[in-house]
Amino acid sequence: MVPRLLEKYRKEIVPQMMQELKLKNRMACPRIDKIVVNMGVGEALQDVKILERAMDELAAITGQKSIMRRAKKAISNFKLKENSPIGCKVTLRRAMMYEFMDRLLNIALPRIRDFRGVSPDAFDQAGNYTLGLSEQGIFPEIDYDKLTRTQGMDITFVIKNVRNKEEARLILKLFGLPFKTDKD
């Protein structure tokens, strides 16, 4: 079964982008290559069970098993040793990516209290967009009553075939990501 957002991308977004960007080839259109969801769990240095719980919650949110991330080098000010477990991440591609994006845009973001949109300035030089969330409880897969601690996460949309940040902003806007306006 084809995900709803993938069908929307093929039938609505690509023709609209080809017209706005004056492209002749469908393959030259910007596209979302992958979505990376990352949780940094600094408290895992004292208790590894916190990291295991965060990995389970991330797997429930994304529908894919998360991998443990370890420290690359030691930092004495943070009492961090090399190879200590400090976080987890999931890389979503293809159908899983579109399903997660659909849930994020239509279910999770509207559940944020006093939500006025996401920052329009969180693009890097390559045109990738990173969205930071302060808690995982906005996803319907997480039972809010069973949460022991709130955990933030970073969601990065890796966008291919973009020449500038405006093209990357255009594709995310066409998918339905609500950006803040200057009035807000």
C-alpha positions, 0 to 999 in steps of 0.5 A, a space after each residue: 500500500 502506498 503511503 498517503 504523503 508519497 501519493 500526494 508528492 507524486 501527484 500534487 507536489 512534483 507538478 507544482 514544484 516543476 511549475 514554480 521552479 521552472 524544471 523540465 524533468 521530474 527527477 530534478 525536483 527536490 525530494 526528501 531523502 530520509 528523516 533522522 530522529 535523534 534523542 540525546 540522553 545525557 542522564 544515561 551516564 548514571 543509569 543505562 535503563 533511562 537510555 533503554 526506555 528512551 530507545 523503546 519509546 523512539 522505536 514505538 514512535 517511529 515504528 523502527 528499531 533504534 540504535 544506540 549512539 556512543 560518545 566519540 571522545 571523552 569530555 571531562 567537564 561532562 564526566 563523559 568517557 569515550 564509548 559511553 552510551 549517550 543517545 539513540 537514533 533512527 533513520 527512516 527512508 521510503 514508506 516508513 519515512 512518509 508514514 512517520 511524516 504524516 503522523 508528525 504533521 497531522 497528529 503530533 504537531 497539532 497536539 503541542 500546546 500554544 503551537 504557532 508553527 515551526 521556525 523558518 530559519 532551521 535550515 543548514 547550508 545543504 538545505 536540510 531542516 532540523 526540528 527540535 521537539 521538547 517532549 515525546 508525549 505528543 505522539 499518540 504511540 506514547 502513553 502519557 501516564 506511563 512516562 517517567 521523564 520527558 525526553 526531547 528529540 531532534 528530527 532532521 529532514 534530509 532533502 536532496 536536489 535543492 540549490 538553496 534554502 528556499 527550495 527546501 522550504 518550498 517542498 516542506 511547505 507543500 507537504 504541510 509543515 506549518 512555518 511561523 510567519 513574521 506576524 507571529 
